[in-house]
Amino acid sequence: MLAGIFVGGRGTRMGGAAKGLLRGPGGEPLVVAIAAAARAAGLEPVLVGAREEYAALGLATIADVADAGPLGGLVALLEAASGERAVAIACDMPHVTAALLAKLASGPDAPVLAPRRDARWEPLFARYDASRVLDVARARLARGELALQGLLDEVGAAPLATTAEER
């Protein structure tokens, strides 16, 4: 199962810096720690979004749809998943663990499985079933409806139960 680590953001709030290269709690770049956790969970890490800053990491990259925000990256990831499930992970999550990724990957069957807090989904820490979500995501992209919250609501996402320690 692919684990798409979303690195395509422009980092405008950080002066254009690549957020995934910030050092995490273990001292290594966040994207490196997330990729290691994905591998330990039995997932295949791949970067979603082409940014030169990440080239030296040696991870496979999937180019996202330009100027389409995270939905453009999600469509690219789901296309690469070839009808299978895939996990989407934001590159700036410092506390992603192999255990939490394994829980997400093996959780209950649903078009999308994601944590939900305060009536909002966490779409960039979620598992997507490409066979059930890709066509809806493409249609929303074509209409310019880029909000991932709406996509998750439309496809009938299910909440991933998490403990306080996992959040």
C-alpha atoms as a printed R data frame, in Angstrom:
    type eleno elety resid chain resno       x      y       z
1   ATOM     1    CA   MET     A     1   0.000  0.000   0.000
2   ATOM     2    CA   LEU     A     2   1.340  3.423  -0.937
3   ATOM     3    CA   ALA     A     3   1.930  5.989   1.784
4   ATOM     4    CA   GLY     A     4   1.848  9.357   0.043
5   ATOM     5    CA   ILE     A     5   3.721 12.022   1.981
6   ATOM     6    CA   PHE     A     6   2.397 15.393   0.782
7   ATOM     7    CA   VAL     A     7   5.298 17.807   0.202
8   ATOM     8    CA   GLY     A     8   3.876 19.967  -2.577
9   ATOM     9    CA   GLY     A     9   2.851 22.977  -0.514
10  ATOM    10    CA   ARG     A    10   4.545 26.292  -1.171
11  ATOM    11    CA   GLY     A    11   5.310 26.949   2.506
12  ATOM    12    CA   THR     A    12   4.163 30.556   2.161
13  ATOM    13    CA   ARG     A    13   3.673 30.987   5.919
14  ATOM    14    CA   MET     A    14   7.297 29.909   6.367
15  ATOM    15    CA   GLY     A    15   8.816 32.090   3.670
16  ATOM    16    CA   GLY     A    16   8.779 29.307   1.093
17  ATOM    17    CA   ALA     A    17  10.676 26.774   3.236
18  ATOM    18    CA   ALA     A    18  10.078 23.072   2.660
19  ATOM    19    CA   LYS     A    19   8.159 22.103   5.823
20  ATOM    20    CA   GLY     A    20   9.019 18.430   5.544
21  ATOM    21    CA   LEU     A    21  12.712 19.208   5.935
22  ATOM    22    CA   LEU     A    22  12.226 20.789   9.353
23  ATOM    23    CA   ARG     A    23  13.797 18.715  12.123
24  ATOM    24    CA   GLY     A    24  11.374 16.626  14.151
25  ATOM    25    CA   PRO     A    25  11.579 15.421  17.756
26  ATOM    26    CA   GLY     A    26  14.167 12.780  16.802
27  ATOM    27    CA   GLY     A    27  16.436 15.337  15.104
28  ATOM    28    CA   GLU     A    28  15.898 14.134  11.545
29  ATOM    29    CA   PRO     A    29  13.822 15.841   8.857
30  ATOM    30    CA   LEU     A    30  10.100 15.219   9.350
31  ATOM    31    CA   VAL     A    31   9.700 13.617   5.924
32  ATOM    32    CA   VAL     A    32  12.524 11.157   6.662
33  ATOM    33    CA   ALA     A    33  10.907 10.135   9.959
34  ATOM    34    CA   ILE     A    34   7.495  9.725   8.309
35  ATOM    35    CA   ALA     A    35   8.981  7.605   5.508
36  ATOM    36    CA   ALA     A    36  10.732  5.389   8.073
37  ATOM    37    CA   ALA     A    37   7.492  4.983  10.053
38  ATOM    38    CA   ALA     A    38   5.653  4.092   6.832
39  ATOM    39    CA   ARG     A    39   8.218  1.430   5.945
40  ATOM    40    CA   ALA     A    40   8.046  0.008   9.479
41  ATOM    41    CA   ALA     A    41   4.258 -0.234   9.085
42  ATOM    42    CA   GLY     A    42   4.668 -2.195   5.853
43  ATOM    43    CA   LEU     A    43   3.769  0.719   3.583
44  ATOM    44    CA   GLU     A    44   5.623  2.057   0.553
45  ATOM    45    CA   PRO     A    45   6.514  5.728   1.098
46  ATOM    46    CA   VAL     A    46   6.322  8.080  -1.860
47  ATOM    47    CA   LEU     A    47   6.500 11.858  -1.962
48  ATOM    48    CA   VAL     A    48   3.466 13.606  -3.444
49  ATOM    49    CA   GLY     A    49   4.477 16.903  -5.031
50  ATOM    50    CA   ALA     A    50   7.622 17.712  -6.942
51  ATOM    51    CA   ARG     A    51   9.916 20.044  -5.010
52  ATOM    52    CA   GLU     A    52  13.635 20.104  -5.703
53  ATOM    53    CA   GLU     A    53  14.480 20.370  -2.004
54  ATOM    54    CA   TYR     A    54  13.465 16.737  -1.472
55  ATOM    55    CA   ALA     A    55  15.393 15.213  -4.415
56  ATOM    56    CA   ALA     A    56  18.428 14.231  -2.319
57  ATOM    57    CA   LEU     A    57  16.279 11.991  -0.095
58  ATOM    58    CA   GLY     A    58  16.035  9.340  -2.803
59  ATOM    59    CA   LEU     A    59  12.310  8.726  -2.342
60  ATOM    60    CA   ALA     A    60  10.014  8.052  -5.281
61  ATOM    61    CA   THR     A    61   7.955 11.094  -6.251
62  ATOM    62    CA   ILE     A    62   4.506 11.547  -7.722
63  ATOM    63    CA   ALA     A    63   3.907 14.916  -9.373
64  ATOM    64    CA   ASP     A    64   0.676 16.522  -8.237
65  ATOM    65    CA   VAL     A    65  -1.788 18.580 -10.250
66  ATOM    66    CA   ALA     A    66  -0.443 22.142 -10.340
67  ATOM    67    CA   ASP     A    67  -2.391 24.832  -8.488
68  ATOM    68    CA   ALA     A    68  -5.008 22.384  -7.221
69  ATOM    69    CA   GLY     A    69  -3.927 22.219  -3.589
70  ATOM    70    CA   PRO     A    70  -4.010 18.950  -1.667
71  ATOM    71    CA   LEU     A    71  -6.842 17.617  -3.840
72  ATOM    72    CA   GLY     A    72  -4.488 17.682  -6.836
73  ATOM    73    CA   GLY     A    73  -1.987 15.632  -4.855
74  ATOM    74    CA   LEU     A    74  -4.661 13.241  -3.683
75  ATOM    75    CA   VAL     A    75  -5.865 12.597  -7.241
76  ATOM    76    CA   ALA     A    76  -2.263 11.885  -8.300
77  ATOM    77    CA   LEU     A    77  -1.754  9.507  -5.344
78  ATOM    78    CA   LEU     A    78  -4.999  7.637  -5.998
79  ATOM    79    CA   GLU     A    79  -4.124  7.289  -9.683
80  ATOM    80    CA   ALA     A    80  -0.765  5.795  -8.686
81  ATOM    81    CA   ALA     A    81  -2.538  3.402  -6.290
82  ATOM    82    CA   SER     A    82  -4.139  1.633  -9.292
83  ATOM    83    CA   GLY     A    83  -7.504  0.970  -7.659
84  ATOM    84    CA   GLU     A    84  -6.027 -0.111  -4.320
85  ATOM    85    CA   ARG     A    85  -5.941  1.650  -0.975
86  ATOM    86    CA   ALA     A    86  -3.407  4.387  -0.215
87  ATOM    87    CA   VAL     A    87  -2.550  6.436   2.848
88  ATOM    88    CA   ALA     A    88  -2.152 10.224   2.646
89  ATOM    89    CA   ILE     A    89   0.096 11.949   5.192
90  ATOM    90    CA   ALA     A    90   1.002 15.627   5.515
91  ATOM    91    CA   CYS     A    91   4.777 16.146   5.632
92  ATOM    92    CA   ASP     A    92   4.599 18.372   8.708
93  ATOM    93    CA   MET     A    93   3.259 15.846  11.243
94  ATOM    94    CA   PRO     A    94   6.017 15.304  13.818
95  ATOM    95    CA   HIS     A    95   4.350 12.526  15.825
96  ATOM    96    CA   VAL     A    96   3.479  9.960  13.137
97  ATOM    97    CA   THR     A    97   4.443  6.482  14.311
98  ATOM    98    CA   ALA     A    98   4.584  3.093  12.630
99  ATOM    99    CA   ALA     A    99   1.933  1.836  15.058
100 ATOM   100    CA   LEU     A   100  -0.456  4.646  14.196
101 ATOM   101    CA   LEU     A   101   0.113  4.163  10.458
102 ATOM   102    CA   ALA     A   102  -0.475  0.408  10.834
103 ATOM   103    CA   LYS     A   103  -3.719  1.134  12.706
104 ATOM   104    CA   LEU     A   104  -4.828  3.442   9.904
105 ATOM   105    CA   ALA     A   105  -3.842  1.018   7.142
106 ATOM   106    CA   SER     A   106  -5.576 -1.972   8.720
107 ATOM   107    CA   GLY     A   107  -8.633 -0.185  10.098
108 ATOM   108    CA   PRO     A   108 -12.248 -0.910   9.197
109 ATOM   109    CA   ASP     A   109 -13.361 -0.923   5.584
110 ATOM   110    CA   ALA     A   110 -14.515  2.489   4.359
111 ATOM   111    CA   PRO     A   111 -14.078  4.684   1.291
112 ATOM   112    CA   VAL     A   112 -11.950  6.913   3.532
113 ATOM   113    CA   LEU     A   113 -10.808  6.299   7.087
114 ATOM   114    CA   ALA     A   114  -9.580  9.382   8.957
115 ATOM   115    CA   PRO     A   115  -9.470 10.893  12.441
116 ATOM   116    CA   ARG     A   116 -12.198 13.432  13.115
117 ATOM   117    CA   ARG     A   117 -11.887 16.250  15.644
118 ATOM   118    CA   ASP     A   118 -14.298 19.068  16.351
119 ATOM   119    CA   ALA     A   119 -16.507 18.013  13.406
120 ATOM   120    CA   ARG     A   120 -13.539 18.230  10.993
121 ATOM   121    CA   TRP     A   121 -11.754 15.418   9.215
122 ATOM   122    CA   GLU     A   122  -7.977 15.059   9.114
123 ATOM   123    CA   PRO     A   123  -7.760 14.390   5.341
124 ATOM   124    CA   LEU     A   124  -3.969 14.342   5.257
125 ATOM   125    CA   PHE     A   125  -3.708 11.543   7.757
126 ATOM   126    CA   ALA     A   126  -6.196  9.233   6.126
127 ATOM   127    CA   ARG     A   127  -6.559  6.004   4.203
128 ATOM   128    CA   TYR     A   128  -8.337  6.242   0.861
129 ATOM   129    CA   ASP     A   129  -9.822  3.439  -1.228
130 ATOM   130    CA   ALA     A   130  -8.910  4.548  -4.744
131 ATOM   131    CA   SER     A   131 -11.588  2.370  -6.329
132 ATOM   132    CA   ARG     A   132 -14.309  4.243  -4.412
133 ATOM   133    CA   VAL     A   133 -12.852  7.748  -4.163
134 ATOM   134    CA   LEU     A   134 -10.846  8.541  -7.300
135 ATOM   135    CA   ASP     A   135 -13.769  9.262  -9.645
136 ATOM   136    CA   VAL     A   136 -15.442 11.533  -7.079
137 ATOM   137    CA   ALA     A   137 -12.139 13.332  -6.434
138 ATOM   138    CA   ARG     A   138 -11.553 13.831 -10.171
139 ATOM   139    CA   ALA     A   139 -15.071 15.225 -10.613
140 ATOM   140    CA   ARG     A   140 -14.600 17.658  -7.714
141 ATOM   141    CA   LEU     A   141 -11.244 18.725  -9.156
142 ATOM   142    CA   ALA     A   142 -12.825 19.341 -12.571
143 ATOM   143    CA   ARG     A   143 -15.492 21.535 -10.925
144 ATOM   144    CA   GLY     A   144 -12.887 23.461  -8.941
145 ATOM   145    CA   GLU     A   145 -14.217 22.115  -5.625
146 ATOM   146    CA   LEU     A   146 -10.833 21.668  -3.979
147 ATOM   147    CA   ALA     A   147 -11.843 21.317  -0.308
148 ATOM   148    CA   LEU     A   148 -10.953 17.905   1.072
149 ATOM   149    CA   GLN     A   149 -13.548 18.205   3.860
150 ATOM   150    CA   GLY     A   150 -16.297 18.162   1.236
151 ATOM   151    CA   LEU     A   151 -14.752 15.169  -0.518
152 ATOM   152    CA   LEU     A   152 -14.637 13.121   2.680
153 ATOM   153    CA   ASP     A   153 -18.237 14.014   3.480
154 ATOM   154    CA   GLU     A   154 -19.376 13.190  -0.057
155 ATOM   155    CA   VAL     A   155 -17.807  9.715  -0.185
156 ATOM   156    CA   GLY     A   156 -18.953  8.699   3.295
157 ATOM   157    CA   ALA     A   157 -15.698  8.729   5.256
158 ATOM   158    CA   ALA     A   158 -15.554  6.812   8.520
159 ATOM   159    CA   PRO     A   159 -13.823  8.064  11.659
160 ATOM   160    CA   LEU     A   160 -10.614  6.425  12.855
161 ATOM   161    CA   ALA     A   161 -10.782  6.051  16.613
162 ATOM   162    CA   THR     A   162  -7.668  7.462  18.262
163 ATOM   163    CA   THR     A   163  -6.572  7.728  21.865
164 ATOM   164    CA   ALA     A   164  -5.352 10.930  23.494
165 ATOM   165    CA   GLU     A   165  -1.767  9.644  23.204
166 ATOM   166    CA   GLU     A   166  -2.155  9.113  19.456
167 ATOM   167    CA   ARG     A   167  -3.365 12.639  18.725
